[in-house]
């Protein structure tokens, strides 16, 4: 069952990067991030209302931490990165989640850090350097028409947030159902995201006046429904059924799905990118195999 969840998650999350790219054709990174979180929160609002009263008071702070660093901030960072970075490369860099899940687990939650695992961390970061500095941004086939490999740093920061969130859910929110964790977490961050979207952006104006805006919104709504709301429930279930590292190992398959969508959309992918991806995934493999 755990492996089936893992494959399903990889397919869903691997598709999220091309959906972000399509949404960014009309909307800004800030608008996309806020829309993604808002729509997901609204979808799960009935479940949040049902579960919020059952949550122990001391757990709300951990739900807020997981929501902010593992969902809200990454939603903006990934969108901003993809304004100048190919969607396929964004999917590959997402594999760093495993690296930072281990690092955060070791630094804050007492997870064992062996020599082999340190090697895996080093390889993961080295592969990132190879991919971004030598391979470049993946061409100029981005929503802005410009490429900048340094925008991959935003994804690196986002994956640190994912690493924190995975460990918080595993070690601080155990016993809560996956739906309760996801729905209440989104309830806490959804209100501010929606307020910002409606008051602080041109989202409504673009939706009513810009050609293609409803199509772009459709991509973002699909992103919010599948990659945020549904996938988060499945992922939280996987975390509770297995280990934090195993749950994050969907990153083996996410790059393949993301690159396939990117290739279909005409994105460039060179040998340096391939080498960087191989090194990153080798690091991830070592982390998972190391005892």
C-alpha positions, 0 to 999 in steps of 0.5 A, a space after each residue: 500500500 505504501 508503495 502505491 501511495 508513493 507512485 501516485 504521489 510522484 505522478 501528481 507532484 511531478 505534474 505540478 511543475 508544468 501546471 505552475 508554468 501554465 498558470 504563470 503565463 497570466 498570473 504573477 508568482 505571488 498571485 499563483 502561490 496565493 491562489 494555490 493555497 487559497 483554493 486548496 484551503 477552500 476545498 478542504 474547509 468542510 473537513 477543517 471545520 469538522 476536525 478543528 475542535 478535536 485538535 489539542 491546543 499545543 498542536 496548533 503551533 506545530 500545524 502552523 509551523 508545518 503550514 507556513 514553512 512546508 506549504 505557504 512559503 514553498 508555494 510562492 518560492 516554486 512559482 517565483 523560481 519557475 518564472 526563470 527556470 524550466 519546469 522540468 529542472 524545478 522537478 529535479 531540484 525538488 529531490 533535495 527534499 530528501 537531503 533536507 528531511 535528513 538534515 533537519 531530522 538529524 539537527 532537530 529531531 535526533 535522527 542518526 547521521 552516519 558517514 554514508 548519509 553525509 556522503 549522500 547529502 554532499 552528493 545531493 548538493 554537488 549535483 545541484 551545483 553541477 545542474 545549475 552552474 554548468 547546465 544553466 536554467 534549461 533555456 528561455 522557454 519560461 513564462 517570462 521568456 528569460 532564463 536564470 539558473 540562480 532562481 534554483 536557489 528559491 527551490 533549494 530554500 523551499 525544500 528546506 521548508 519541506 524537510 522541516 514540515 515532514 519531520 514536524 508531521 512525523 514527530 509532533 503531529 502523530 496520532 492525528 488523521 492525515 485529513 485532520 492535519 491537512 485540513 486544519 493546516 490549510 485552514 490556518 494559512 488559507 485565510 491570510 493567503 486569500 486575503 492577500 490574493 483579493 486585496 493585495 494583488 491584481 488577481 480579480 482584475 486579470 481574471 475579468 480582463 486578461 485573455 486566457 486568464 480563466 484557462 490559466 486559473 484552471 491550471 492553478 485550480 487543478 494544481 491546488 486540488 491535486 498537488 496541494 489538497 489531495 497530495 497533502 492528505 496522501 503524503 501525510 498518510 504515508 508519513 504516518 505509515 512509514 518513516 519520514 525518509 521513505 515518505 520523501 522518497 517519491 522524489 525518485 520518480 518526480 523528476 522523471 514525470 516533471 522532465 517528461 512534461 517539460 520535454 513535451 512542452 519543448 524545454 531544453 535539457 542538456 548533458 550537464 542537467 542529466 549529470 546533475 540529476 544523476 548525482 542528486 538521485 545517487 545522493 538520495 539513494 545513498 541516504 535511503 540505503 545508509 544505516 
